[in-house]
């Protein structure tokens, strides 16, 4: 997870939902990439370190990384640019498989269940993402917005808010990302998501189709009420609570839980 600016409180709720569904049978290692701004330090890092002192979270490790300024900063926001750099950073500490989630996600089941998807990868597959919209029709953002020479994968493109990564050749992949950025500068409106779509359209064998329920959004076409992950992109979690509004209701329920309870 990458956390910048005012996203500390949001990230805290997201992590809280993951801890809520963890089991004692698994070990969990959370890696947080932050811009080390005052808001992130006080609203996220300090509070997470307090939780880490709890005696019953022995199977949870918290690791904090600083986001480094990269040459992509003139193209993408800090956290968006960082997502493309994570494979190299984690590889340096011998982590080759990992889940990436945005701060605006809510876990509805054990994160260990998503890790099991790696066992279904072929020897070629490296990146697992869900479709932008679960449909065979050419609809949605990638079919309605001008995109020039920028490519996207599948009928509706891919959403990068939740992803599983097992990138084998980090340097070659990073060089491919750089080339896409250079060739499409000024035409990557969705930032790193556009880069990943273009890359996987060029290398379809590296793509693993993540089931819709692992990145369920209001417009993703998933079956309502399924477990997995709720992704509240475009501020969905902060809307007015309407009858049967699963997104706002679930978010507010987790938000209301005192973090101190996770230390007992």
Secondary structure, 3 states (H helix, E strand, C coil): CEECHHHHHHHHHHHHHHHHCCCCCCCEEEEEEECCCHHHHHHHHHHHHHHCCCCCCCCEEEEEEECCCCCCCCCCCHHHHHHHHHHHHHHCCCCCCEEEECCCEEECCCHHHHHHHHHHCCCCCCEEEEECCCCCCCCCHHHHCCCCCCCCCCCCCEEEEEEEECCCCHHHHHHHHHHHHHHCCCCCCCCHHHHHHHHHHHCHHHEEECCHHHHECCCCCCCCCCCCEEECHHHHHHCCCCCCCHHHHHHHHHHHCCHHHHHC
